[in-house]
Amino acid sequence: AKNFKKNDIHLDIMWSDIDYMKDLGDFTIDNDRYPPEQFRNYLKEYNLRFVPIIDAGIAVGDNEAFIEGQSRDVYIKNSWGKNLVGKVWPGYTTWVDFSHPNASQYWEDMFRKFHEKLPFGGIWLDMNEYASFCNGECNPWEDFPTSGDDDLPHHAGGALPSEKTLSINARHYNNVTELYWHNINGLVENYETRKALKNVGLNDVFILSRANFAGQGRYSTIWFGDNGATYEFMQLSISQAFSYNIFGFPFTGADICGFIWDTQPELCARWMQLGAFFPFARNHNALDAKDQEPYVLGDDVLITSQVSLKARYSILKWYFSRFVELNGTGTVFRPLMWQYPQDDTVYTCLLYTSDAADDLLCVDLGGRRIIKKKKT
């Protein structure tokens, strides 16, 4: 935050991936690296909101979240009636069954205790498809067989249904199988998270989710997941934003400059130009990739970022007004050809960004052409 301020770069949100957690477990804080009182003062000093990540998997072991969930019996079971165990960042994990009648209050209680430790302004939900490093189920105790079953007439994309996720015959409340719940795990988690945060006392609930499903846009927003630091991924983000606006997620965007792999200065500069006009704009990358804050990639990236973000902030109130005006209907970010279908220019010119509404700049991917359209 100090370097952003020093280099005149707007920063509103302090995002935190799993680094802030103790042993990478949900609803924990590493007090040595992130002492809560000191961290609260830091956020106040720089006028920042804090948005921490919460992964879907609850770490198995001696921690409050797991023990409390176990006492309320809220975890998804395998076909043998035991907690289905997978593996994510903290190691062995299990997952909350949001169809269980005890799950809603458990989820709210965990967020309430977490907010008391370290007030946050929003929540970032990840790995909530549900994702696992085991196929179907891990077997840490070897006292029961694993419950895998991939017997379906069609395997989408050639992958087994349980690949890097839960077994399709895992059991939810009332013995309903994962086969019927898998696609809505993320949707229901987002619904319960929104309800929990409102009950905790957040007035303007903000949730960013990786998993998504039809109708989820009324509870949360999404980003486009783990992209790569390439021009192809930058170009793809434009059609993704258009598509997700149609799907009912108007407040969307990609990880600017790319998440995996090392970004390059020109790519990052171009992406900052583009990403500044997306409804949701965040520069984020993987732990093993090189740093990509604008001030570490040279003067060209720094100056481009300063100019682009100032342009973004100059239209934010207008952007907000579009969301209010549409009131949850229609598209906010859309191609020029939807706005001006009679104008041949918008079909023949390589225009990749959109005008988002009636009146906004449109810049091509290479940054060589700028067109300003005004509705007549």
C-alpha positions in Angstrom: 0.0 0.0 0.0 2.9 2.4 0.8 4.4 1.8 -2.6 1.1 2.3 -4.4 0.6 5.6 -2.6 4.2 6.6 -3.3 3.7 5.9 -7.0 0.4 7.6 -7.3 -1.6 4.5 -8.1 -5.2 4.2 -6.9 -5.7 1.3 -4.5 -9.0 0.6 -2.7 -8.9 -3.1 -1.8 -6.3 -5.2 0.0 -6.9 -8.6 -1.4 -5.4 -11.5 0.5 -5.0 -15.0 -0.8 -4.4 -18.0 1.5 -1.2 -16.4 2.8 -3.0 -14.7 5.8 -4.2 -18.0 7.2 -2.7 -20.2 9.9 -1.6 -23.4 8.3 -3.7 -22.4 5.3 -6.9 -23.2 7.1 -10.2 -21.3 6.7 -11.3 -18.8 9.3 -7.8 -18.6 10.8 -5.3 -15.9 11.0 -1.5 -16.2 11.1 -1.0 -13.9 14.1 2.8 -13.8 13.6 2.6 -12.6 10.0 -0.7 -10.7 10.2 -1.2 -9.5 13.8 -4.9 -8.4 13.8 -4.5 -5.2 15.7 -1.5 -4.0 13.7 -3.3 -5.1 10.5 -6.4 -3.1 11.4 -4.4 0.0 11.9 -2.6 -0.6 8.6 -5.9 -0.8 6.7 -7.1 2.4 8.5 -3.9 4.3 7.8 -4.2 3.7 4.0 -8.0 3.8 3.9 -8.3 0.3 2.5 -11.0 -2.4 2.6 -9.8 -6.0 3.3 -11.2 -8.9 1.1 -9.7 -12.2 2.3 -10.1 -15.5 0.5 -12.1 -18.4 1.9 -11.6 -21.8 0.2 -14.5 -24.3 0.1 -12.6 -27.1 1.8 -12.4 -27.1 5.6 -9.1 -28.4 7.0 -9.4 -31.7 8.8 -7.7 -31.5 12.2 -7.5 -29.6 15.5 -9.0 -26.3 14.4 -12.2 -24.5 15.4 -13.9 -24.6 12.0 -13.5 -28.4 11.5 -14.3 -29.3 15.1 -17.4 -27.0 15.1 -18.6 -28.4 11.8 -18.0 -32.0 13.0 -20.1 -31.3 16.2 -23.0 -30.1 14.0 -22.6 -32.9 11.5 -22.6 -30.6 8.5 -20.0 -32.3 6.2 -20.7 -34.2 3.0 -20.4 -37.9 3.5 -19.0 -40.7 1.3 -21.0 -43.7 0.3 -20.0 -45.4 3.6 -21.4 -42.7 5.8 -18.1 -41.1 6.8 -17.0 -37.6 6.1 -15.8 -37.5 2.5 -12.1 -36.4 2.7 -10.3 -34.7 -0.1 -7.1 -32.6 -0.2 -6.6 -28.9 -0.9 -4.0 -26.4 0.2 -4.0 -27.1 4.0 -3.9 -30.9 3.4 -6.8 -33.2 4.1 -10.1 -31.3 3.9 -13.8 -31.9 4.0 -16.7 -29.9 2.6 -19.8 -28.3 4.1 -23.1 -29.8 2.9 -25.2 -26.6 2.5 -28.4 -28.7 2.2 -28.0 -29.8 5.8 -30.3 -27.9 8.2 -27.4 -27.1 10.5 -25.1 -25.7 7.8 -26.6 -22.2 7.5 -26.1 -21.3 11.1 -22.6 -23.0 11.2 -21.5 -20.9 8.2 -22.8 -17.7 9.8 -21.1 -18.4 13.1 -17.8 -19.0 11.4 -17.9 -15.7 9.6 -19.1 -13.8 12.7 -16.1 -15.1 14.7 -13.8 -14.4 11.8 -15.1 -10.8 11.4 -14.6 -10.2 15.1 -11.0 -11.2 14.8 -10.4 -9.1 11.7 -13.1 -6.9 10.1 -13.4 -7.4 6.4 -15.2 -5.5 3.7 -16.0 -8.5 1.5 -15.2 -12.2 0.9 -13.5 -14.0 -2.0 -14.8 -17.6 -2.4 -12.4 -19.9 -4.2 -12.0 -23.6 -5.0 -15.8 -23.8 -4.7 -16.7 -26.1 -7.6 -15.8 -28.1 -5.2 -12.1 -28.5 -6.2 -9.8 -31.2 -4.8 -6.3 -32.5 -5.4 -7.7 -36.1 -5.2 -10.0 -37.7 -7.7 -13.2 -38.4 -6.0 -11.8 -39.0 -2.5 -8.6 -39.3 -0.6 -8.2 -42.2 1.8 -6.0 -41.0 4.7 -6.9 -43.7 7.2 -7.1 -46.8 5.0 -9.8 -48.3 7.2 -12.5 -48.0 4.6 -12.6 -48.2 0.8 -12.9 -45.0 -1.2 -16.3 -44.3 -2.8 -15.5 -43.5 -6.4 -18.1 -43.9 -9.2 -17.7 -42.5 -12.6 -20.3 -44.6 -14.4 -22.0 -42.0 -16.6 -23.0 -42.3 -20.2 -21.0 -39.2 -21.2 -17.8 -37.7 -19.8 -17.7 -34.0 -20.7 -14.4 -33.1 -22.3 -13.2 -36.6 -21.9 -12.5 -36.2 -18.1 -14.0 -38.4 -15.5 -16.7 -36.7 -13.4 -14.7 -37.1 -10.2 -11.4 -35.8 -11.6 -10.1 -33.2 -9.2 -13.4 -33.0 -7.4 -15.8 -35.0 -5.2 -17.2 -38.5 -6.0 -20.5 -38.3 -7.8 -21.9 -40.8 -5.3 -20.9 -38.7 -2.3 -23.9 -38.1 0.0 -25.7 -34.9 1.0 -28.4 -34.5 3.5 -31.3 -37.0 3.0 -29.0 -39.2 1.0 -29.1 -37.1 -2.1 -26.0 -37.8 -4.1 -23.3 -35.4 -5.4 -24.4 -36.2 -8.9 -27.5 -34.0 -8.3 -25.7 -31.3 -6.3 -22.3 -30.8 -8.0 -23.3 -28.0 -10.3 -25.0 -25.9 -7.6 -22.4 -26.3 -4.8 -21.0 -22.9 -5.6 -24.4 -21.3 -6.1 -25.7 -22.4 -2.7 -22.4 -21.5 -0.9 -22.7 -18.0 -2.4 -26.3 -17.7 -1.3 -25.4 -18.8 2.3 -22.4 -16.5 2.4 -24.4 -13.5 1.4 -27.0 -14.3 4.0 -24.3 -14.8 6.6 -22.5 -11.6 5.9 -25.7 -9.6 6.1 -26.5 -11.1 9.4 -22.9 -10.4 10.6 -23.6 -6.7 9.9 -22.1 -5.9 6.5 -24.3 -3.3 4.8 -22.9 -3.6 1.3 -22.2 -7.3 0.8 -19.5 -8.0 -1.7 -18.7 -11.6 -2.7 -16.3 -12.6 -5.5 -16.6 -16.2 -6.5 -14.9 -18.6 -8.9 -17.7 -21.2 -9.2 -20.9 -19.9 -10.8 -24.3 -21.1 -11.9 -27.5 -19.6 -13.4 -29.1 -17.1 -11.1 -26.0 -16.6 -8.9 -25.5 -13.1 -10.2 -28.0 -11.8 -7.7 -25.9 -13.0 -4.8 -22.3 -12.5 -5.9 -20.0 -11.5 -8.7 -17.3 -13.6 -10.4 -13.9 -13.3 -12.0 -12.7 -15.5 -14.8 -10.5 -17.8 -12.8 -6.9 -18.8 -13.3 -5.8 -17.2 -16.6 -2.3 -16.9 -18.0 0.0 -14.0 -18.8 -0.5 -14.1 -22.5 -2.1 -11.9 -25.2 -4.5 -14.8 -26.0 -5.8 -14.7 -22.5 -6.1 -11.0 -22.5 -8.1 -11.1 -25.7 -10.3 -14.0 -24.4 -11.2 -11.9 -21.4 -13.2 -9.5 -23.6 -15.5 -12.2 -25.0 -15.8 -13.7 -21.5 -17.0 -10.3 -20.1 -19.5 -10.0 -22.9 -20.7 -13.6 -22.4 -21.0 -13.3 -18.6 -23.0 -10.1 -19.0 -25.5 -12.2 -21.0 -25.4 -14.9 -18.3 -26.5 -12.4 -15.6 -23.0 -11.5 -14.2 -22.5 -7.8 -15.3 -19.8 -7.1 -12.7 -17.0 -9.2 -14.0 -13.4 -9.1 -15.1 -10.1 -11.0 -15.4 -6.9 -11.1 -13.4 -5.2 -8.2 -15.1 -1.7 -9.0 -16.4 -2.4 -12.7 -16.0 -2.4 -15.1 -13.0 -0.1 -17.9 -13.9 3.3 -17.5 -15.7 5.5 -14.4 -15.6 4.0 -11.3 -17.3 5.9 -9.1 -19.6 6.0 -5.3 -19.3 4.2 -4.5 -22.6 1.6 -7.1 -22.0 0.9 -5.8 -18.6 0.7 -2.2 -19.8 -1.8 -3.1 -22.5 -3.8 -5.2 -20.1 -3.9 -2.3 -17.6 -5.3 -0.1 -20.4 -7.9 -2.7 -21.2 -8.8 -3.9 -17.7 -9.3 -0.4 -16.4 -12.6 -0.3 -18.3 -13.9 -3.6 -17.2 -16.6 -3.5 -14.6 -14.4 -5.5 -12.2 -10.7 -4.6 -12.3 -8.0 -6.4 -10.2 -4.3 -7.1 -10.8 -3.6 -10.5 -9.3 -1.1 -13.3 -9.9 0.2 -16.6 -8.6 2.7 -16.9 -5.7 5.3 -18.5 -8.0 5.1 -15.8 -10.7 7.2 -12.7 -10.6 5.8 -9.6 -9.0 3.6 -7.5 -11.4 2.7 -4.5 -9.4 2.9 -1.6 -11.9 5.8 0.1 -10.1 8.1 -3.0 -10.4 7.8 -3.4 -14.2 9.4 -0.2 -15.4 8.3 3.4 -16.2 6.1 2.5 -19.2 3.9 0.2 -17.1 3.8 2.6 -14.2 2.8 5.6 -16.4 0.3 3.6 -18.4 -1.3 2.3 -15.1 -1.5 5.7 -13.6 -3.2 7.2 -16.7 -5.5 4.2 -17.1 -6.6 4.0 -13.5 -7.3 7.7 -13.3 -9.4 7.3 -16.4 -11.3 4.5 -14.7 -11.9 6.6 -11.5 -13.2 9.4 -13.6 -16.1 7.3 -14.9 -16.8 5.2 -11.8 -19.8 7.2 -10.7 -21.2 6.9 -14.2 -20.6 3.2 -14.1 -22.4 3.0 -10.7 -25.3 4.8 -12.2 -25.6 2.3 -15.0 -25.9 -0.6 -12.5 -28.5 1.3 -10.6 -30.4 2.3 -13.8 -30.5 -1.3 -15.0 -31.5 -2.6 -11.6 -30.2 -6.2 -12.2 -31.5 -6.5 -15.8 -29.7 -6.2 -19.1 -26.0 -5.9 -19.9 -23.6 -3.3 -18.6 -20.5 -4.3 -20.7 -21.4 -5.0 -24.3 -19.9 -4.9 -27.8 -20.2 -1.7 -29.9 -22.2 -3.6 -32.5 -25.0 -4.2 -30.0 -25.1 -0.5 -29.3 -24.8 0.7 -33.0 -25.9 -2.2 -35.2 -26.3 0.1 -38.2 -22.7 1.4 -38.1 -20.5 -0.7 -40.4 -17.4 0.6 -38.7 -18.0 -1.5 -35.6 -18.1 -4.7 -37.7 -15.0 -4.0 -39.8 -12.7 -2.4 -37.3 -10.8 -4.5 -34.9 -12.5 -3.2 -31.8 -12.2 -5.5 -28.8 -13.4 -3.5 -25.8 -16.9 -2.3 -25.4 -18.7 1.0 -24.9 -20.5 -0.5 -21.8 -23.5 1.8 -22.4 -24.3 4.8 -24.5 -21.0 6.7 -24.4 -17.5 5.4 -23.7 -14.2 5.0 -25.3 -13.4 1.9 -27.3 -9.7 0.9 -27.9 -8.5 -1.9 -30.0 -6.3 -4.7 -28.5 -3.1 -3.2 -29.8 -3.9 0.3 -28.5 -3.4 1.9 -31.9 -6.9 3.1 -32.6 -9.2 5.0 -30.3 -12.8 5.7 -31.3 -15.3 7.6 -29.3 -18.9 6.9 -30.0 -21.8 9.0 -28.8 -25.4 7.9 -29.2 -27.3 10.1 -31.5 
